């Protein structure tokens, strides 16, 4: 985050948006986990295989992106602390 962004408050809206997306991705991961669990207990069929694959990919993607957002937020927090001291 640049000095200009910190002075104008633009960093706050960016941070707020990142937190919002983090929690949306966590909610998607929870829903995908439920869908995967349901698909794994269903009777075997080609449609069940597609459900398992789709919910597994959605779960993997949402967890990956949530982790990336969390890492970016932590780096920004550390950078802000370092510039304040």
Helices and strands as residue ranges (DSSP letters): H 3-8, H 10-41, H 46-84
